[in-house]
Amino acid sequence: MLVLWNTLIVITTFCLMEIVATLAHKYIMHGWGWGWHRSHHEPRHGWFEVNDLYAVVFALLAIVLIALGTAGWWPLQWLGAGMTLYGLFYFLVHDGLVHRRWPFNYIPRRGYLKRLYQAHRLHHAVNGKEGCVSFGFLYAAKPEALQAELRRRHGRKPKADAARARRDGKSVAQSESRAQDLPPKSTE
């Protein structure tokens, strides 16, 4: 029976971490903690960015919970395990799939992963910390709803349809918009 409780605690913590991460992303990272998070919204130079300090903070908290739990403060170790599991998914999906921080060239073409990918691209469509949409990491609203919200907030289409896939470091839409900026070819 204890194994069932422990498993339930890990799964519940994992699910609650999406809520915690969403709120932290919206109100801390895009609020008073923008100093660290700004690096995540700018071109990255090198393997690490200052924003990675948030992952270190969450990892340290999980380590402390696991240590306290194994020292006799049940169920803290299982809360820490749930946080660690969420961190693993964050690393795989957010850092790997969306931002390609490790060799991972898969761009999802359909289903949930495509929706998640597009939602996060739309989050990055806004320059600066204000006016962004989609603060979750593993939950994603429909891209059409996010685009409508961006248009409502900013009175225009999102920057170069940021939800579209990237090729050679440039989004398809950026390449198309640059092509549209060129003068028309003469037919004479």
Secondary structure, DSSP 8 states (H G I E B T S, - for coil): -HHHHHHHHHHHHHHHHHHHHHHIIIIIIIIITHHHHGGGGS---SS--TTHHHHHHHHHHHHHHHHHHHTT-TTHHHHHHHHHHHHHHHIIIIIIIIT--SS------SHHHHHHHHHHHHHTTSSSSSS-----SS----HHHHHHHHHHHHSS--GGGTTS-EETTEEHHHHHHHHHHS------
